[in-house]
């Protein structure tokens, strides 16, 4: 009883400190929130460095999916490796007797490691740098959730004796499932973007400039929304772990870790879709708006 009270107190104090650190670090006052002014013919060449940087960041966001090479191949590999791992994990959790080699944590580690470091590499490449810049996005949350579970499961392979009884089951399948969902979402969004661009057709230079300007505005707003939302999500994940460690049922450590990682991953998957949502809309709107005057002039 005394140890449980001590653990509850430590968990709550640690969560409070983590909350203070997260709210101080990520919704920083130095975040770029300024909206660039609309450039005209006399200001195009003399645009400020801030406006140019905002437009460059927006352009990077627009073309970022192009650098996501071979998403179909990554998804296929992730599915092939994740499905059997998930089935074995579910059967094991259900208490069904399985051969020892099938439940060996090292086997699961070997199978899921390519998913973590190859299939999900673009997620980490987008999420972790954004986290270091203190502008986290959906990929940052997904990457964090996957990393926490992967490291926890890998430690179980190496030093399982330090974990309490009941918290020694690896959850590598969690990493694979999150990677599969994120990759599938990326492929769907890319196909929708390609279809949208095909329908709108080629644009003139003025149309491209207008689309880039609108994208720059959308980038500033979207970046701030993502920054606040991801910070709140990380706070919720921290308190989810702390409260379960303090008041939850056994195995406390394993369930707290899974709940916190699930909060991060689910929120990250939702924000990944939001992170791309405004991309095609400004382009199509600008083309529709510009097509009307051109039709009037020709008339």
TABEL-V181071 format. One line per field, one symbol per residue. phi: phi as a letter, one per 20 degrees, with the letter a starting at -180 (. if undefined). A space follows every 10 residues. Layout:
phi = ???
This chain:
phi = .fffffffff fffffffffg fffeeefffe ffcfeffffd fedffdffff ffffffffff ffeffffefl ffffffffff eegfffffff ffffnefcgg ffefffffff fegfffddfe gffffeefff ffemcfcfff ffffffffff fgfffffecf feeffoddef cffgffffff ffffffffff ffffffffff mfdfffffff ffffffffff ffffffffff ffffffffff fffffecfef ffffffffff ffgfffffff fffffdgffe fgffffffff fffffffff
